[in-house]
């Protein structure tokens, strides 16, 4: 049996399709943005910045989307899953950012991470709401 068939038969790809698609979209969008912003510095710099941002965006989005989906499924009640996914994932993001800035010695952490937290919380609420809607339709 080929490795492709093993992955397909295990359900691994199907279970992780949403987080994977989100991560690919995030990588493409933010990677292209970084390349565009750095284009005036030359093609080599632009491609390096784009590739770095694409890799970082892919990995962060994939891990956080997987975490949100796992948190959503913990409670038996989907409404509780909605709140656990949205708020729990936001707490994970905040913790990661706070620790990172403490290590970096950032002086005003709250103001520094506020924009990321606003966007992150909004995205978590939207994604959790989509999972709740899918659950109510019997598709999840």
Secondary structure, DSSP 4 states (H G I P E B T S, - for coil): --HHHHHHHHTHHHHTHHHHHHHHHHHHHHHHHHHHHHGGG-HHHHHHHHHHHHHHHHHHHHHHHHHHHHHHHHSSSHHHHHHHHHHHHHHHHHHHHHHHHHHHT-S-HHHHHHHHHHHHHHHHHHHHHHHHHHHHTT--
